[in-house]
C-alpha cells in the first residue's frame, strides 16, 4: 500500500501580526485621505481580496459601502496569461462616488488594470487602489497603486485570502507555496 502524499506547509513570509499592524496603518491612511468624504465605496476583488477587505474596512474610520466584483485571469497554475474575465459585478451605480478598489495582490497588473478600466467608465468621483501585496518583478502593465501593504519578491504566495488551486486561503499568514 502506498502512503498518502505528505502535505507541505507553506513557509511563512509575512506573519499574522505584521499583517494586522500594516492593515491598521493602511486603514489610518485611507481614513485621513477620505476625511471630507461622506462615504467610501469599497470594491473588493474576489476571491482573493475577501479577508483583506474584511479586516481593512474595520480600520477605516469613515462610512463604507461594501461591494464585490469577481475577476479571473486564465493561465498556468502560477502565471497569468493576461486574459482577465469579469464575473460577478457590483450591483450599485458608482457615478460620483469615492471608490476604493481592494485587491489581494498585483502581479502582472493585468487584473487590476482591467477592473479599473471598467470602473472608470462609470464615472466615480475618485478611484483609488489598495493592494495587500505588490509583486513588481512580474509587472507587464503600469498600474498606479495608492496604498500597498507589502512589496514582495517574485514568489507564488498563499494565505490570508490568497490560494493555490483553491487551497490555503484560510491561513492567517502569507506563506510561500511549496508545490
Ligand atoms: P495579475 O493580473 O497578474 O496582476 O494577477 C492578479 C491575480 O492573480 C491576483 O488577484 C491573484 O488572484 C492571482 N495571483 C497573482 N500572484 C499570485 C500569488 O503569488 N499567489 C496567489 N495568487 C496570485
Backbone and ligand atoms as CSV (ligand in chain L), in Angstrom:
chain,resi,resn,atom,element,x,y,z
A,1,UNK,N,N,0.838,-1.197,0.000
A,1,UNK,CA,C,0.000,0.000,0.000
A,1,UNK,C,C,0.878,1.254,0.000
A,2,UNK,N,N,0.550,2.214,-0.864
A,2,UNK,CA,C,1.371,3.442,-0.881
A,2,UNK,C,C,0.861,4.436,0.161
A,3,UNK,N,N,1.811,5.130,0.783
A,3,UNK,CA,C,1.453,6.120,1.813
A,3,UNK,C,C,0.813,7.339,1.158
A,4,UNK,N,N,-0.133,8.002,1.842
A,4,UNK,CA,C,-0.726,9.219,1.281
A,4,UNK,C,C,0.336,10.307,1.148
A,5,UNK,N,N,0.212,11.225,0.147
A,5,UNK,CA,C,1.225,12.275,-0.007
A,5,UNK,C,C,1.276,13.168,1.230
A,6,UNK,N,N,2.501,13.565,1.596
A,6,UNK,CA,C,2.672,14.433,2.764
A,6,UNK,C,C,2.353,15.865,2.360
A,7,UNK,N,N,1.451,16.492,3.104
A,7,UNK,CA,C,1.061,17.880,2.835
A,7,UNK,C,C,2.210,18.815,3.216
A,8,UNK,N,N,2.671,19.644,2.257
A,8,UNK,CA,C,3.754,20.582,2.578
A,8,UNK,C,C,3.136,21.892,3.058
A,9,UNK,N,N,3.594,22.355,4.207
A,9,UNK,CA,C,3.048,23.587,4.783
A,9,UNK,C,C,3.783,24.781,4.172
A,10,UNK,N,N,3.034,25.781,3.698
A,10,UNK,CA,C,3.712,26.956,3.137
A,10,UNK,C,C,4.648,27.605,4.158
A,11,UNK,N,N,5.799,28.060,3.691
A,11,UNK,CA,C,6.805,28.683,4.572
A,11,UNK,C,C,6.408,30.135,4.809
A,12,UNK,N,N,6.362,30.519,6.076
A,12,UNK,CA,C,5.876,31.869,6.402
A,12,UNK,C,C,6.777,32.967,5.820
A,13,UNK,N,N,6.139,33.920,5.151
A,13,UNK,CA,C,6.856,35.085,4.611
A,13,UNK,C,C,6.484,36.340,5.395
A,14,UNK,N,N,5.174,36.493,5.677
A,14,UNK,CA,C,4.704,37.656,6.444
A,14,UNK,C,C,3.768,37.126,7.535
A,15,UNK,N,N,4.097,37.404,8.780
A,15,UNK,CA,C,3.328,36.845,9.897
A,15,UNK,C,C,1.964,37.527,10.032
A,16,UNK,N,N,1.072,36.852,10.745
A,16,UNK,CA,C,-0.259,37.411,11.010
A,16,UNK,C,C,-0.145,38.724,11.776
A,17,UNK,N,N,0.819,38.818,12.688
A,17,UNK,CA,C,0.991,40.053,13.466
A,17,UNK,C,C,1.408,41.218,12.571
A,18,UNK,N,N,2.336,40.960,11.665
A,18,UNK,CA,C,2.777,42.044,10.752
A,18,UNK,C,C,1.628,42.475,9.855
A,19,UNK,N,N,0.837,41.519,9.397
A,19,UNK,CA,C,-0.312,41.870,8.543
A,19,UNK,C,C,-1.275,42.751,9.332
A,20,UNK,N,N,-1.552,42.345,10.566
A,20,UNK,CA,C,-2.508,43.093,11.398
A,20,UNK,C,C,-2.049,44.546,11.574
A,21,UNK,N,N,-0.773,44.722,11.874
A,21,UNK,CA,C,-0.240,46.086,12.082
A,21,UNK,C,C,-0.338,46.890,10.788
A,22,UNK,N,N,0.047,46.274,9.681
A,22,UNK,CA,C,0.066,47.001,8.398
A,22,UNK,C,C,-1.352,47.360,7.936
A,23,UNK,N,N,-2.296,46.454,8.158
A,23,UNK,CA,C,-3.692,46.737,7.764
A,23,UNK,C,C,-4.211,47.945,8.558
A,24,UNK,N,N,-3.825,48.027,9.827
A,24,UNK,CA,C,-4.197,49.185,10.637
A,24,UNK,C,C,-3.622,50.476,10.079
A,25,UNK,N,N,-2.361,50.414,9.646
A,25,UNK,CA,C,-1.722,51.610,9.068
A,25,UNK,C,C,-2.402,52.014,7.771
A,26,UNK,N,N,-2.734,51.031,6.946
A,26,UNK,CA,C,-3.420,51.343,5.680
A,26,UNK,C,C,-4.782,51.980,5.967
A,27,UNK,N,N,-5.491,51.415,6.930
A,27,UNK,CA,C,-6.805,51.959,7.293
A,27,UNK,C,C,-6.697,53.411,7.752
A,28,UNK,N,N,-5.657,53.700,8.530
A,28,UNK,CA,C,-5.463,55.067,9.025
A,28,UNK,C,C,-5.168,56.023,7.871
A,29,UNK,N,N,-4.352,55.583,6.920
A,29,UNK,CA,C,-4.019,56.443,5.769
A,29,UNK,C,C,-5.257,56.696,4.909
A,30,UNK,N,N,-6.043,55.661,4.702
A,30,UNK,CA,C,-7.268,55.795,3.889
A,30,UNK,C,C,-8.261,56.721,4.604
A,31,UNK,N,N,-8.378,56.559,5.905
A,31,UNK,CA,C,-9.272,57.421,6.701
A,31,UNK,C,C,-8.863,58.887,6.555
A,32,UNK,N,N,-7.576,59.146,6.670
A,32,UNK,CA,C,-7.092,60.530,6.575
A,32,UNK,C,C,-7.347,61.103,5.188
A,33,UNK,N,N,-7.100,60.299,4.159
A,33,UNK,CA,C,-7.267,60.787,2.779
A,33,UNK,C,C,-8.730,61.013,2.425
A,34,UNK,N,N,-9.633,60.355,3.119
A,34,UNK,CA,C,-11.069,60.483,2.813
A,34,UNK,C,C,-11.806,61.264,3.904
A,35,UNK,N,N,-11.060,62.071,4.651
A,35,UNK,CA,C,-11.651,62.763,5.813
A,35,UNK,C,C,-12.906,63.555,5.454
A,36,UNK,N,N,-12.919,64.165,4.265
A,36,UNK,CA,C,-14.065,65.007,3.918
A,36,UNK,C,C,-15.144,64.294,3.117
A,37,UNK,N,N,-14.972,63.022,2.861
A,37,UNK,CA,C,-15.929,62.304,2.004
A,37,UNK,C,C,-17.036,61.659,2.847
A,38,UNK,N,N,-18.290,61.794,2.415
A,38,UNK,CA,C,-19.381,61.236,3.209
A,38,UNK,C,C,-19.367,59.714,3.265
A,39,UNK,N,N,-18.864,59.082,2.203
A,39,UNK,CA,C,-18.890,57.607,2.150
A,39,UNK,C,C,-17.790,57.124,1.204
A,40,UNK,N,N,-17.257,55.942,1.506
A,40,UNK,CA,C,-16.309,55.288,0.594
A,40,UNK,C,C,-16.988,54.011,0.099
A,41,UNK,N,N,-16.987,53.826,-1.224
A,41,UNK,CA,C,-17.483,52.564,-1.769
A,41,UNK,C,C,-16.275,51.637,-1.906
A,42,UNK,N,N,-16.211,50.655,-1.034
A,42,UNK,CA,C,-15.097,49.705,-1.037
A,42,UNK,C,C,-15.478,48.553,-1.967
A,43,UNK,N,N,-14.723,48.394,-3.047
A,43,UNK,CA,C,-14.999,47.315,-4.004
A,43,UNK,C,C,-13.921,46.251,-3.822
A,44,UNK,N,N,-14.328,45.119,-3.286
A,44,UNK,CA,C,-13.405,44.007,-3.026
A,44,UNK,C,C,-13.351,43.108,-4.260
A,45,UNK,N,N,-12.132,42.820,-4.721
A,45,UNK,CA,C,-11.972,41.927,-5.867
A,45,UNK,C,C,-11.908,40.485,-5.357
A,46,UNK,N,N,-12.908,39.714,-5.753
A,46,UNK,CA,C,-12.998,38.302,-5.346
A,46,UNK,C,C,-12.147,37.430,-6.250
A,47,UNK,N,N,-11.705,36.244,-5.748
A,47,UNK,CA,C,-11.963,35.850,-4.391
A,47,UNK,C,C,-10.879,36.334,-3.417
A,48,UNK,N,N,-9.679,36.535,-3.935
A,48,UNK,CA,C,-8.512,36.701,-3.067
A,48,UNK,C,C,-8.574,37.847,-2.086
A,49,UNK,N,N,-9.367,38.884,-2.390
A,49,UNK,CA,C,-9.370,40.068,-1.531
A,49,UNK,C,C,-10.297,39.993,-0.342
A,50,UNK,N,N,-11.001,38.852,-0.154
A,50,UNK,CA,C,-12.100,38.878,0.827
A,50,UNK,C,C,-11.650,39.038,2.280
A,51,UNK,N,N,-10.541,38.413,2.653
A,51,UNK,CA,C,-10.108,38.531,4.057
A,51,UNK,C,C,-9.484,39.905,4.297
A,52,UNK,N,N,-8.660,40.340,3.355
A,52,UNK,CA,C,-8.023,41.660,3.468
A,52,UNK,C,C,-9.091,42.756,3.561
A,53,UNK,N,N,-10.084,42.716,2.672
A,53,UNK,CA,C,-11.125,43.756,2.673
A,53,UNK,C,C,-11.903,43.738,3.989
A,54,UNK,N,N,-12.206,42.537,4.483
A,54,UNK,CA,C,-12.979,42.423,5.729
A,54,UNK,C,C,-12.208,43.037,6.896
A,55,UNK,N,N,-10.903,42.819,6.953
A,55,UNK,CA,C,-10.096,43.410,8.032
A,55,UNK,C,C,-9.917,44.911,7.811
A,56,UNK,N,N,-9.659,45.292,6.556
A,56,UNK,CA,C,-9.366,46.700,6.263
A,56,UNK,C,C,-10.531,47.622,6.616
A,57,UNK,N,N,-11.741,47.245,6.248
A,57,UNK,CA,C,-12.876,48.157,6.496
A,57,UNK,C,C,-13.064,48.410,7.997
A,58,UNK,N,N,-12.611,47.471,8.823
A,58,UNK,CA,C,-12.742,47.671,10.270
A,58,UNK,C,C,-11.698,48.645,10.808
A,59,UNK,N,N,-10.766,49.053,9.931
A,59,UNK,CA,C,-9.766,50.067,10.312
A,59,UNK,C,C,-9.996,51.376,9.575
A,60,UNK,N,N,-11.086,51.483,8.835
A,60,UNK,CA,C,-11.388,52.729,8.128
A,60,UNK,C,C,-12.438,53.478,8.955
A,61,UNK,N,N,-12.075,54.659,9.366
A,61,UNK,CA,C,-12.967,55.424,10.239
A,61,UNK,C,C,-13.923,56.326,9.490
A,62,UNK,N,N,-14.410,55.891,8.345
A,62,UNK,CA,C,-15.403,56.605,7.555
A,62,UNK,C,C,-16.493,55.603,7.184
A,63,UNK,N,N,-17.707,56.089,6.918
A,63,UNK,CA,C,-18.748,55.156,6.484
A,63,UNK,C,C,-18.333,54.455,5.182
A,64,UNK,N,N,-18.530,53.150,5.141
A,64,UNK,CA,C,-18.165,52.376,3.947
A,64,UNK,C,C,-19.388,51.635,3.417
A,65,UNK,N,N,-19.496,51.595,2.107
A,65,UNK,CA,C,-20.443,50.699,1.450
A,65,UNK,C,C,-19.583,49.601,0.839
A,66,UNK,N,N,-19.948,48.352,1.018
A,66,UNK,CA,C,-19.099,47.241,0.560
A,66,UNK,C,C,-19.716,46.597,-0.678
A,67,UNK,N,N,-18.916,46.516,-1.728
A,67,UNK,CA,C,-19.350,45.858,-2.961
A,67,UNK,C,C,-18.298,44.828,-3.362
A,68,UNK,N,N,-18.715,43.902,-4.216
A,68,UNK,CA,C,-17.798,42.837,-4.661
A,68,UNK,C,C,-17.804,42.740,-6.176
A,69,UNK,N,N,-16.635,42.467,-6.726
A,69,UNK,CA,C,-16.524,42.227,-8.161
A,69,UNK,C,C,-15.644,40.992,-8.310
A,70,UNK,N,N,-15.914,40.193,-9.318
A,70,UNK,CA,C,-15.137,38.957,-9.489
A,70,UNK,C,C,-14.285,39.076,-10.736
A,71,UNK,N,N,-13.004,38.838,-10.599
A,71,UNK,CA,C,-12.102,38.866,-11.759
A,71,UNK,C,C,-11.289,37.595,-11.757
A,72,UNK,N,N,-11.189,36.953,-12.912
A,72,UNK,CA,C,-10.377,35.737,-13.014
A,72,UNK,C,C,-9.449,35.868,-14.202
A,73,UNK,N,N,-8.187,35.524,-13.969
A,73,UNK,CA,C,-7.252,35.524,-15.094
A,73,UNK,C,C,-6.919,34.075,-15.424
A,74,UNK,N,N,-6.762,33.822,-16.700
A,74,UNK,CA,C,-6.504,32.457,-17.139
A,74,UNK,C,C,-5.048,32.293,-17.499
A,75,UNK,N,N,-4.494,31.144,-17.178
A,75,UNK,CA,C,-3.088,30.893,-17.486
A,75,UNK,C,C,-2.665,29.598,-16.855
A,76,UNK,N,N,-1.354,29.456,-16.638
A,76,UNK,CA,C,-0.880,28.282,-15.921
A,76,UNK,C,C,-1.225,28.460,-14.452
A,77,UNK,N,N,-0.938,27.447,-13.670
A,77,UNK,CA,C,-1.335,27.494,-12.256
A,77,UNK,C,C,-0.746,28.726,-11.557
A,78,UNK,N,N,0.493,29.076,-11.864
A,78,UNK,CA,C,1.144,30.168,-11.141
A,78,UNK,C,C,1.438,31.382,-12.007
A,79,UNK,N,N,0.998,31.387,-13.253
A,79,UNK,CA,C,1.268,32.547,-14.109
A,79,UNK,C,C,0.025,32.973,-14.865
A,80,UNK,N,N,-0.128,34.274,-14.984
A,80,UNK,CA,C,-1.289,34.828,-15.670
A,80,UNK,C,C,-1.022,34.892,-17.165
A,81,UNK,N,N,-2.035,34.517,-17.962
A,81,UNK,CA,C,-1.888,34.584,-19.418
A,81,UNK,C,C,-2.366,35.933,-19.947
A,82,UNK,N,N,-2.904,36.745,-19.076
A,82,UNK,CA,C,-3.278,38.091,-19.486
A,82,UNK,C,C,-4.723,38.262,-19.905
A,83,UNK,N,N,-5.461,37.172,-20.003
A,83,UNK,CA,C,-6.889,37.316,-20.331
A,83,UNK,C,C,-7.660,37.361,-19.022
A,84,UNK,N,N,-8.299,38.470,-18.769
A,84,UNK,CA,C,-8.991,38.643,-17.495
A,84,UNK,C,C,-10.490,38.708,-17.752
A,85,UNK,N,N,-11.216,37.820,-17.103
A,85,UNK,CA,C,-12.676,37.808,-17.255
A,85,UNK,C,C,-13.298,38.406,-16.008
A,86,UNK,N,N,-14.285,39.276,-16.198
A,86,UNK,CA,C,-15.012,39.812,-15.060
A,86,UNK,C,C,-16.252,38.960,-14.862
A,87,UNK,N,N,-16.466,38.544,-13.632
A,87,UNK,CA,C,-17.639,37.715,-13.324
A,87,UNK,C,C,-18.677,38.551,-12.617
A,88,UNK,N,N,-18.973,38.214,-11.375
A,88,UNK,CA,C,-19.957,38.966,-10.598
A,88,UNK,C,C,-19.599,40.458,-10.608
A,89,UNK,N,N,-20.582,41.295,-10.879
A,89,UNK,CA,C,-20.337,42.736,-10.940
A,89,UNK,C,C,-20.968,43.401,-9.718
A,90,UNK,N,N,-20.513,44.617,-9.419
A,90,UNK,CA,C,-21.140,45.364,-8.332
A,90,UNK,C,C,-22.559,45.719,-8.750
A,91,UNK,N,N,-23.467,45.738,-7.779
A,91,UNK,CA,C,-24.869,45.996,-8.119
A,91,UNK,C,C,-25.270,47.392,-7.648
A,92,UNK,N,N,-24.443,48.374,-7.965
A,92,UNK,CA,C,-24.634,49.723,-7.450
A,92,UNK,C,C,-24.011,50.697,-8.438
A,93,UNK,N,N,-24.676,51.830,-8.667
A,93,UNK,CA,C,-24.148,52.838,-9.593
A,93,UNK,C,C,-23.126,53.702,-8.851
A,94,UNK,N,N,-21.868,53.626,-9.254
A,94,UNK,CA,C,-20.799,54.330,-8.530
A,94,UNK,C,C,-20.539,55.738,-9.079
A,95,UNK,N,N,-21.350,56.202,-10.013
A,95,UNK,CA,C,-21.153,57.546,-10.577
A,95,UNK,C,C,-21.134,58.571,-9.438
A,96,UNK,N,N,-20.092,59.395,-9.406
A,96,UNK,CA,C,-19.978,60.444,-8.383
A,96,UNK,C,C,-19.517,59.951,-7.016
A,97,UNK,N,N,-19.217,58.668,-6.890
A,97,UNK,CA,C,-18.817,58.112,-5.574
A,97,UNK,C,C,-17.287,58.044,-5.448
A,98,UNK,N,N,-16.831,57.991,-4.211
A,98,UNK,CA,C,-15.411,57.780,-3.928
A,98,UNK,C,C,-15.206,56.274,-3.762
A,99,UNK,N,N,-14.468,55.709,-4.699
A,99,UNK,CA,C,-14.337,54.252,-4.755
A,99,UNK,C,C,-12.929,53.826,-4.342
A,100,UNK,N,N,-12.865,52.802,-3.519
A,100,UNK,CA,C,-11.580,52.199,-3.125
A,100,UNK,C,C,-11.617,50.736,-3.565
A,101,UNK,N,N,-10.743,50.410,-4.497
A,101,UNK,CA,C,-10.675,49.038,-5.003
A,101,UNK,C,C,-9.680,48.258,-4.138
A,102,UNK,N,N,-10.121,47.132,-3.605
A,102,UNK,CA,C,-9.267,46.353,-2.690
A,102,UNK,C,C,-8.928,45.009,-3.325
A,103,UNK,N,N,-7.639,44.801,-3.544
A,103,UNK,CA,C,-7.150,43.611,-4.256
A,103,UNK,C,C,-6.127,42.899,-3.378
A,104,UNK,N,N,-6.040,41.578,-3.515
A,104,UNK,CA,C,-5.071,40.834,-2.715
A,104,UNK,C,C,-3.636,41.097,-3.160
A,105,UNK,N,N,-3.399,40.958,-4.485
A,105,UNK,CA,C,-2.013,41.054,-4.964
A,105,UNK,C,C,-2.001,41.615,-6.386
A,106,UNK,N,N,-1.038,42.468,-6.651
A,106,UNK,CA,C,-0.831,42.949,-8.019
A,106,UNK,C,C,0.448,42.291,-8.516
A,107,UNK,N,N,0.285,41.494,-9.566
A,107,UNK,CA,C,1.399,40.704,-10.111
A,107,UNK,C,C,1.774,41.299,-11.471
A,108,UNK,N,N,1.193,40.798,-12.566
A,108,UNK,CA,C,1.456,41.427,-13.869
A,108,UNK,C,C,0.768,42.791,-13.968
A,109,UNK,N,N,-0.270,42.988,-13.192
A,109,UNK,CA,C,-1.035,44.241,-13.223
A,109,UNK,C,C,-2.251,44.173,-14.129
A,110,UNK,N,N,-2.406,43.056,-14.839
A,110,UNK,CA,C,-3.480,42.975,-15.848
A,110,UNK,C,C,-4.881,42.926,-15.224
A,111,UNK,N,N,-4.990,42.248,-14.097
A,111,UNK,CA,C,-6.314,42.150,-13.457
A,111,UNK,C,C,-6.776,43.516,-12.960
A,112,UNK,N,N,-5.928,44.181,-12.215
A,112,UNK,CA,C,-6.332,45.470,-11.635
A,112,UNK,C,C,-6.550,46.498,-12.735
A,113,UNK,N,N,-5.774,46.402,-13.792
A,113,UNK,CA,C,-5.921,47.324,-14.909
A,113,UNK,C,C,-7.286,47.123,-15.600
A,114,UNK,N,N,-7.658,45.862,-15.791
A,114,UNK,CA,C,-8.950,45.538,-16.419
A,114,UNK,C,C,-10.106,46.037,-15.551
A,115,UNK,N,N,-9.994,45.810,-14.245
A,115,UNK,CA,C,-11.079,46.208,-13.331
A,115,UNK,C,C,-11.176,47.741,-13.259
A,116,UNK,N,N,-10.040,48.420,-13.161
A,116,UNK,CA,C,-10.101,49.891,-13.056
A,116,UNK,C,C,-10.606,50.500,-14.363
A,117,UNK,N,N,-10.220,49.939,-15.509
A,117,UNK,CA,C,-10.746,50.446,-16.799
A,117,UNK,C,C,-12.265,50.373,-16.787
A,118,UNK,N,N,-12.772,49.253,-16.301
A,118,UNK,CA,C,-14.226,49.041,-16.283
A,118,UNK,C,C,-14.900,50.029,-15.315
A,119,UNK,N,N,-14.328,50.202,-14.141
A,119,UNK,CA,C,-14.962,51.079,-13.144
A,119,UNK,C,C,-14.872,52.548,-13.548
A,120,UNK,N,N,-13.773,52.929,-14.211
A,120,UNK,CA,C,-13.621,54.339,-14.620
A,120,UNK,C,C,-14.701,54.747,-15.610
A,121,UNK,N,N,-15.158,53.801,-16.434
A,121,UNK,CA,C,-16.228,54.098,-17.407
A,121,UNK,C,C,-17.490,54.566,-16.696
A,122,UNK,N,N,-17.613,54.202,-15.413
A,122,UNK,CA,C,-18.849,54.501,-14.671
A,122,UNK,C,C,-18.771,55.827,-13.919
A,123,UNK,N,N,-17.725,56.606,-14.204
A,123,UNK,CA,C,-17.574,57.978,-13.712
A,123,UNK,C,C,-17.636,58.144,-12.188
A,124,UNK,N,N,-16.790,57.409,-11.444
A,124,UNK,CA,C,-16.734,57.670,-9.993
A,124,UNK,C,C,-16.081,59.038,-9.750
A,125,UNK,N,N,-16.352,59.650,-8.596
A,125,UNK,CA,C,-15.707,60.924,-8.249
A,125,UNK,C,C,-14.204,60.706,-8.064
A,126,UNK,N,N,-13.833,59.581,-7.471
A,126,UNK,CA,C,-12.423,59.211,-7.345
A,126,UNK,C,C,-12.334,57.689,-7.327
A,127,UNK,N,N,-11.177,57.193,-7.748
A,127,UNK,CA,C,-10.957,55.742,-7.751
A,127,UNK,C,C,-9.535,55.485,-7.274
A,128,UNK,N,N,-9.417,54.839,-6.131
A,128,UNK,CA,C,-8.083,54.529,-5.599
A,128,UNK,C,C,-7.927,53.020,-5.485
A,129,UNK,N,N,-6.667,52.599,-5.528
A,129,UNK,CA,C,-6.361,51.162,-5.463
A,129,UNK,C,C,-5.588,50.870,-4.184
A,130,UNK,N,N,-6.046,49.853,-3.466
A,130,UNK,CA,C,-5.337,49.388,-2.273
A,130,UNK,C,C,-5.051,47.902,-2.452
A,131,UNK,N,N,-3.778,47.529,-2.463
A,131,UNK,CA,C,-3.465,46.094,-2.564
A,131,UNK,C,C,-2.655,45.680,-1.348
A,132,UNK,N,N,-2.877,44.464,-0.905
A,132,UNK,CA,C,-2.107,43.962,0.230
A,132,UNK,C,C,-0.673,43.700,-0.194
A,133,UNK,N,N,-0.507,43.066,-1.361
A,133,UNK,CA,C,0.827,42.667,-1.813
A,133,UNK,C,C,1.104,43.206,-3.209
A,134,UNK,N,N,2.332,43.659,-3.399
A,134,UNK,CA,C,2.766,44.114,-4.715
A,134,UNK,C,C,3.984,43.286,-5.100
A,135,UNK,N,N,3.885,42.646,-6.285
A,135,UNK,CA,C,4.990,41.809,-6.780
A,135,UNK,C,C,5.508,42.468,-8.064
A,136,UNK,N,N,6.283,43.546,-7.953
A,136,UNK,CA,C,6.627,44.343,-9.141
A,136,UNK,C,C,7.496,43.613,-10.148
A,137,UNK,N,N,8.168,42.526,-9.751
A,137,UNK,CA,C,9.086,41.838,-10.674
A,137,UNK,C,C,8.364,41.242,-11.877
A,138,UNK,N,N,7.054,40.982,-11.740
A,138,UNK,CA,C,6.307,40.351,-12.844
A,138,UNK,C,C,5.458,41.353,-13.628
A,139,UNK,N,N,5.624,42.635,-13.353
A,139,UNK,CA,C,4.706,43.633,-13.918
A,139,UNK,C,C,4.788,43.720,-15.447
A,140,UNK,N,N,3.619,43.702,-16.092
A,140,UNK,CA,C,3.542,43.880,-17.548
A,140,UNK,C,C,2.782,45.148,-17.903
A,141,UNK,N,N,1.926,45.591,-16.987
A,141,UNK,CA,C,1.090,46.768,-17.226
A,141,UNK,C,C,1.376,47.763,-16.103
A,142,UNK,N,N,1.583,49.025,-16.473
A,142,UNK,CA,C,1.835,50.037,-15.432
A,142,UNK,C,C,0.541,50.313,-14.673
A,143,UNK,N,N,0.636,50.229,-13.357
A,143,UNK,CA,C,-0.543,50.440,-12.510
A,143,UNK,C,C,-0.176,51.440,-11.413
A,144,UNK,N,N,-1.017,52.419,-11.194
A,144,UNK,CA,C,-0.793,53.369,-10.104
A,144,UNK,C,C,-1.480,52.865,-8.846
A,145,UNK,N,N,-0.711,52.315,-7.940
A,145,UNK,CA,C,-1.288,51.786,-6.690
A,145,UNK,C,C,-1.209,52.878,-5.624
A,146,UNK,N,N,-2.331,53.167,-4.991
A,146,UNK,CA,C,-2.360,54.239,-3.989
A,146,UNK,C,C,-1.915,53.757,-2.610
A,147,UNK,N,N,-2.271,52.544,-2.261
A,147,UNK,CA,C,-1.925,52.004,-0.934
A,147,UNK,C,C,-1.423,50.568,-1.115
A,148,UNK,N,N,-0.222,50.306,-0.621
A,148,UNK,CA,C,0.374,48.956,-0.716
A,148,UNK,C,C,0.710,48.450,0.676
A,149,UNK,N,N,0.302,47.215,0.956
A,149,UNK,CA,C,0.648,46.621,2.245
A,149,UNK,C,C,2.120,46.255,2.301
A,150,UNK,N,N,2.520,45.359,1.415
A,150,UNK,CA,C,3.903,44.875,1.390
A,150,UNK,C,C,4.350,44.680,-0.056
A,151,UNK,N,N,5.578,45.052,-0.335
A,151,UNK,CA,C,6.183,44.733,-1.629
A,151,UNK,C,C,7.005,43.468,-1.426
A,152,UNK,N,N,6.738,42.469,-2.271
A,152,UNK,CA,C,7.392,41.164,-2.060
A,152,UNK,C,C,8.154,40.734,-3.315
A,153,UNK,N,N,9.115,39.815,-3.167
A,153,UNK,CA,C,9.809,39.255,-4.331
A,153,UNK,C,C,8.870,38.358,-5.142
A,154,UNK,N,N,9.363,37.821,-6.231
A,154,UNK,CA,C,8.510,37.091,-7.175
A,154,UNK,C,C,8.107,35.682,-6.789
A,155,UNK,N,N,7.877,35.419,-5.512
A,155,UNK,CA,C,7.394,34.094,-5.091
A,155,UNK,C,C,5.902,33.976,-5.369
A,156,UNK,N,N,5.426,32.741,-5.520
A,156,UNK,CA,C,3.982,32.493,-5.524
A,156,UNK,C,C,3.574,32.307,-4.073
A,157,UNK,N,N,2.693,33.181,-3.594
A,157,UNK,CA,C,2.358,33.179,-2.163
A,157,UNK,C,C,0.899,32.790,-1.934
A,158,UNK,N,N,0.656,32.310,-0.743
A,158,UNK,CA,C,-0.693,31.855,-0.370
A,158,UNK,C,C,-1.008,32.334,1.046
A,159,UNK,N,N,-2.289,32.206,1.399
A,159,UNK,CA,C,-2.731,32.543,2.753
A,159,UNK,C,C,-3.388,33.909,2.808
A,160,UNK,N,N,-4.123,34.158,3.893
A,160,UNK,CA,C,-4.811,35.437,4.112
A,160,UNK,C,C,-5.655,35.801,2.881
A,161,UNK,N,N,-6.333,34.811,2.340
A,161,UNK,CA,C,-7.215,35.011,1.190
A,161,UNK,C,C,-6.649,34.521,-0.122
A,162,UNK,N,N,-5.324,34.436,-0.233
A,162,UNK,CA,C,-4.714,34.003,-1.499
A,162,UNK,C,C,-4.638,32.478,-1.544
A,163,UNK,N,N,-4.850,31.954,-2.736
A,163,UNK,CA,C,-4.914,30.500,-2.865
A,163,UNK,C,C,-3.885,29.952,-3.832
A,164,UNK,N,N,-3.727,28.646,-3.750
A,164,UNK,CA,C,-3.030,27.878,-4.784
A,164,UNK,C,C,-4.016,26.775,-5.139
A,165,UNK,N,N,-4.661,26.880,-6.298
A,165,UNK,CA,C,-5.701,25.932,-6.686
A,165,UNK,C,C,-6.763,25.781,-5.590
A,166,UNK,N,N,-7.209,26.898,-5.049
A,166,UNK,CA,C,-8.273,26.988,-4.028
A,166,UNK,C,C,-7.858,26.498,-2.641
A,167,UNK,N,N,-6.573,26.223,-2.451
A,167,UNK,CA,C,-6.119,25.819,-1.110
A,167,UNK,C,C,-5.428,26.981,-0.404
A,168,UNK,N,N,-5.389,26.918,0.897
A,168,UNK,CA,C,-4.609,27.797,1.788
A,168,UNK,C,C,-5.203,29.190,2.024
A,169,UNK,N,N,-6.378,29.508,1.480
A,169,UNK,CA,C,-6.929,30.852,1.700
A,169,UNK,C,C,-7.105,31.153,3.183
A,170,UNK,N,N,-7.350,30.097,3.974
A,170,UNK,CA,C,-7.678,30.281,5.386
A,170,UNK,C,C,-6.467,30.531,6.288
A,171,UNK,N,N,-5.260,30.391,5.760
A,171,UNK,CA,C,-4.080,30.604,6.612
A,171,UNK,C,C,-4.050,32.052,7.108
A,172,UNK,N,N,-3.703,32.282,8.376
A,172,UNK,CA,C,-3.700,33.658,8.892
A,172,UNK,C,C,-2.464,34.461,8.493
A,173,UNK,N,N,-1.474,33.788,7.906
A,173,UNK,CA,C,-0.235,34.473,7.486
A,173,UNK,C,C,-0.069,34.325,5.970
A,174,UNK,N,N,0.902,35.074,5.408
A,174,UNK,CA,C,1.256,34.903,3.994
A,174,UNK,C,C,2.459,33.969,3.946
A,175,UNK,N,N,2.316,32.899,3.162
A,175,UNK,CA,C,3.405,31.935,3.048
A,175,UNK,C,C,3.775,31.706,1.592
A,176,UNK,N,N,4.975,31.143,1.421
A,176,UNK,CA,C,5.437,30.814,0.072
A,176,UNK,C,C,4.974,29.403,-0.257
A,177,UNK,N,N,4.260,29.271,-1.394
A,177,UNK,CA,C,3.774,27.959,-1.790
A,177,UNK,C,C,4.953,27.042,-2.062
A,178,UNK,N,N,4.847,25.811,-1.577
A,178,UNK,CA,C,5.988,24.897,-1.677
A,178,UNK,C,C,5.826,23.867,-2.785
A,179,UNK,N,N,4.694,23.934,-3.519
A,179,UNK,CA,C,4.490,22.945,-4.585
A,179,UNK,C,C,4.683,23.580,-5.953
L,1,LIG,P1,P,-2.185,39.906,-12.226
L,1,LIG,O1,O,-3.354,40.103,-13.141
L,1,LIG,O2,O,-1.063,39.156,-12.907
L,1,LIG,O3,O,-1.726,41.162,-11.553
L,1,LIG,O4,O,-2.623,38.900,-11.119
L,1,LIG,C1,C,-3.558,39.203,-10.222
L,1,LIG,C2,C,-4.264,37.961,-9.707
L,1,LIG,O5,O,-3.516,36.737,-9.902
L,1,LIG,C3,C,-4.443,38.125,-8.235
L,1,LIG,O6,O,-5.667,38.765,-7.937
L,1,LIG,C4,C,-4.410,36.696,-7.747
L,1,LIG,O7,O,-5.698,36.142,-7.832
L,1,LIG,C5,C,-3.501,35.985,-8.731
L,1,LIG,N1,N,-2.116,35.915,-8.221
L,1,LIG,C6,C,-1.032,36.540,-8.692
L,1,LIG,N2,N,0.057,36.229,-7.976
L,1,LIG,C7,C,-0.359,35.382,-7.012
L,1,LIG,C8,C,0.303,34.697,-5.933
L,1,LIG,O8,O,1.514,34.812,-5.684
L,1,LIG,N3,N,-0.490,33.913,-5.166
L,1,LIG,C9,C,-1.827,33.745,-5.361
L,1,LIG,N4,N,-2.475,34.371,-6.348
L,1,LIG,C10,C,-1.749,35.180,-7.172
